[in-house]
């Protein structure tokens, strides 16, 4: 490997060219080259970099190659003169989802390794609950098949019988037959899998079955305290990550690492955030606290596996319905500080019952559990769950002014959330001050760097565009003649407009809506309008099928339409002639009553709309528009049925975030373009 001094940007371009030449359909991508050079320069100069790289740029290779080679060349070029300089530490790549983790680990990294000429290894790391737990499998296999439980003996009981120890576990035959069958399949698979990662499965187990063979981070006492720790799949994944040159994690796990002051991931010099537009929201979730009824249910289930004390276990389980009752009326609401008395009382009562359960576990005679390793593990897991839930209750009861409390979820599954008003201070302390960060996405909100606390004096920004010919292949149509979306006459006019465009496109339409209600109304109205106009295009809605099956059905029926909500604004890839029209009902501003955002708006005052609402809306609008053109040959129309895109004083902030397509306000021009694509 050449380790001679060379401009980092020039070397990165050479390395990129070496790899991309091996592609089956190699093509020149100036944006990818510019991004690669910028990433190399940023790493070399230890400056943070924010890169907007449009669809088709090939950003994975653009950030992976310079990151890998910079570390490799630094280590390979070491000599006596650099003996006192620490070796380059691993690179951590942070993706938005576990699916993207798997894509990097199974597709992008192996290809780069095969053609870069620089030796390196990589690992993928997920949260513990993604791996099958061998200790749980062992306990399941030892459950008494013929009786409900195998009894232990009383040790250190008090008046409530708190020390009664149950040495048995819930027998598998207590579970429904279909769950037992799934557990049997998972047990057989665990004997042959190399990673224990659920994503390896070629079938999808139910949540109930997977819960019986896995543990979460809030429950696991750690590999050093588990008899199966030496064989543990989660521990093996962490060991591989500690040794790898590149570790791929998802944003949620990285947030947990930041919140735990680096207790999860290996120390690293460079972190790369892919799909960085989601960074602020995910970090808010992970560095905050969330308490719902289900957490008390899980504690009760863990206690039931080790204690033969129905009164005590039931008392903990009963906190779940109690908490649901006081949280349900507040769903969607921001809460006061201190919390409302009903919620405070429920949390305090839950805390007292956890204390009693913890005392019962401490009263168990250790000489008994020491002889029964599996019982000891069940005890440790229950104690760990109690400890972490009690800690979160303590935080929730005493959160400071820089945090906001609110209730998320629905009436049946409400969650009490405590999130930071700003993630910047946490990120500054845990990330920006410790390592070089590269942030990239196809759509970067204008306020991202400020919102996540990136230091302005050591951060550079770059927009490398997209290789696609949007000017000739795409048309942006704004229906300026429609009423304002807030007016009563808007919905009927939108439905008529949408039906006309669908007929012009011959189906082939992804119609996106900012609410389920708007989607349902449009689907019913458009079906009727199409029928009266003699059109036979089938209209699928997001309610019809699971997302993967829905996308397949739409793709297999080119003259159909798909009506969907915000979940389809991103992560949907439908290339080719199946999709030539993407419509968006209105500018996707965040809800004005969102409790966390409303608190942030209050903090910012008059600047809130431009700092929070407009950047978020522009990002989501660009994500939605990005569903249209996925390859160099895709063509079509993006239609926005919100006249504010052409009239509001913030319109150019939105338009500049969209792909650079030709623009029109005339429906006839959009229809003509769509008909030409059919011809």
Residue, then its C-alpha position, 0 to 999 in steps of 0.5 A: x500500500x502506498x503510504x507516501x505523503x499526498x494530498x488527502x483529497x487527491x488520494x481519496x479521489x484515486x481510491x474511489x476511482x479504483x473501487x467504482x471502476x469495478x462496478x458493473x455499470x461504472x459511471x462518472x459521478x462528480x458529486x460522489x468525487x467531491x464528497x469523497x474529497x471533502x470527507x478526506x479533507x475533514x478527517x485529515x484536518x479534524x473538522x466536522x463536515x455536513x454533506x447534503x448528497x442527493x439520491x444517486x450520489x453513492x454516498x456510502x462509498x463516498x464516506x466509507x472509502x476515505x474514512x477507511x484509507x485515512x485510518x489505514x495509511x496513518x497506521x501503516x505509515x508509523x515509524x520511530x518518529x510517530x512512536x508516541x502518537x496513538x494508533x488510529x482508532x476504529x470508525x463508527x458508521x451510524x445509520x438510521x435503521x437496522x435495515x441500512x446496517x445490514x445493507x452496509x455490512x452485506x453489500x457495500x463494505x464487502x464490495x469495497x474490501x474486495x476492490x480497495x486494496x486496503x485490508x480492513x475488517x468490519x462488524x455490525x452491532x445492534x442492541x441486545x434484544x436483536x440477538x437470541x439469548x442462549x441463557x433464556x433458551x437454556x432456561x426454557x429447555x429446563x422448564x418442567x413440562x408436566x407441571x406449572x412450576x418446580x418449587x424451591x424453598x422459603x428463605x428469609x421470609x417476612x410477614x408478606x412471604x417476600x423471600x419465597x423462592x421459585x426454582x422453576x420457570x414457566x413451562x413452555x406448555x403454558x404458552x399457546x401452541x403456535x408460540x411454542x412452535x415458534x420457540x422450537x424453530x428459534x431454538x433449532x436455529x440458535x444451534x446453527x446460527x453464527x451471529x444469533x442476529x434476528x435479521x438472519x432469519x428467513x421468517x418473522x417470529x411473533x413479538x411474543x415468541x422472540x420475547x421468550x428467547x431474548x433479553x433487552x439491555x434493561x434486563x441483561x446483567x452482562x456477560x461477566x455475570x452470566x454462565x452463558x456469557x462466554x457463548x453469548x451472541x450479543x457479547x460476541x458482537x460487542x467483542x467483534x466491534x471492539x476489534x473491527x476497523x469499522x463498526x456499523x450501528x444504528x442511531x438509537x444504539x449510538x444515542x444510548x452510547x452517548x447517554x451512557x458516556x461511552x459504555x457501549x461502543x469502542x472508542x473511536x476517532x471518526x463517526x459518520x452519521x448517515x441519514x443525519x436529518x433524523x439525528x436530533x429526534x433520535x437523540x432526544x429519544x435516547x438521552x431522555x427517559x420513557x416510562x409506560x405501563x409495559x415496563x411494570x408488566x415486564x418487571x412482574x413477568x421477570x419476578x414471576x420467574x423467580x418468586x413464588x409470591x403472587x401478592x407481591x408480583x401482582x402488586x407490581x403488575x397492577x401499577x401498569x393499569x394504574x399508570x395507564x389510567x392517569x396517563x391516557x387522558x394526557x396523550x399528546x399533551x405537554x405536562x407541567x413541572x412538577x408533574x400533575x399530582x395523579x401522575x406523581x402519585x402513581x410513580x411514587x406508588x410504583x417506586x414503593x412497590x419496586x422497592x418491596x420487590x427488590x427487598x424480596x429478591x435481596x432476602x433470597x438465600x444466596x446459598x440456594x441460588x448459587x446451587x442453581x445457576x439458572x435461578x441466579x440468572x433469573x434473579x439478576x435479570x429481575x433485579x436489573x430491571x427493577x434497578x433501571x426502572x427505579x432510576x428512571x422514575x427518580x429522574x422523572x420525578x425530579x427533571x430540570x428546566x432544560x427538559x420537558x415532560x409529555x405523554x406520547x403513544x395512544x390511550x391503550x399504550x401511553x408513555x410518559x416521556x422526559x426529553x431534553x429541550x436541546x440535544x446540543x449540549x449532550x452532543x457537544x460533550x459526548x461527540x463533537x468534542x471527542x471525535x471528527x464527525x461526518x453528517x450526511x443525508x439526501x436532505x439536510x435541514x438548514x438548521x441541522x448544525x445549529x440544532x444538534x450543537x455542532x461548533x460553527x468554527x470547526x464545521x464545514x458544509x457542502x451540497x454535492x447535488x445529485x447525478x440525476x437530470x432533474x431539469x429534463x426528467x422531472x416537473x414540479x407542479x404547484x396547484x396554485x388555483x386550489x383553495x388554501x388547505x385550511x379552507x373548507x373548499x380545499x378537500x373537494x378541489x384536491x380530490x378533483x385535481x388528483x383524479x385528473x392527474x391520475x388519469x393523465x398518468x395512467x395510474x402510476x401514482x404515489x399519493x402522499x398525505x399528512x394525515x390518515x383522515x385526509x388519506x381515507x377521505x381522498x381514497x373514497x372520493x377519488x375512487x368514485x371520481x375515477x369510476x364516473x370518468x370511466x377509469x379503472x385504476x385500482x387504488x391501494x391504501x396504506x390500510x390494505x396491506x403491510x408496507x413491504x407487501x403493499x409496495x410489491x402489489x403497487x409495483x406489480x400493477x403499473x396502472x394502479x395508485x397507492x395512497x399513503x401517509x408520512x411513513x412513505x415519505x422516506x425509505x420507499x424505493x420504486x424505480x421505473x415506469x411503475x411510478x411517474x406521479x408523486x402528489x403531496x396534499x399539503x406542506x408537511x409542517x410539524x403539528x403545532x401542538x407537538x409537546x416537545x416542539x411546542x416547548x422548543x418554540x417557546x424557548x426560541x420565541x419569534x425565531x421558532x417558525x424559521x428555525x424549527x417549522x420551516x426546516x422540518x417541513x422543507x426536509x419532509x417535502x424534499x423526502x417525499x418528492x425524492x420518491x419520484x426519481x430513483x434512477x437516471x432514467x426515471x421521469x415524472x411529475x411531483x404535484x403539490x396541492x398547497x398553494x402556499x408553496x407559491x405564495x408564502x414568504x417562506x416559499x423559497x426555503x421550501x423550493x430550494x430544498x426540492x430537486x431542481x426540476x422545471x416548475x409549473x403552476x398549470x395543470x394542463x402542462x403537468x397532464x401533457x408531460x404525464x401523457x407523453x411519458x405513457x406514449 
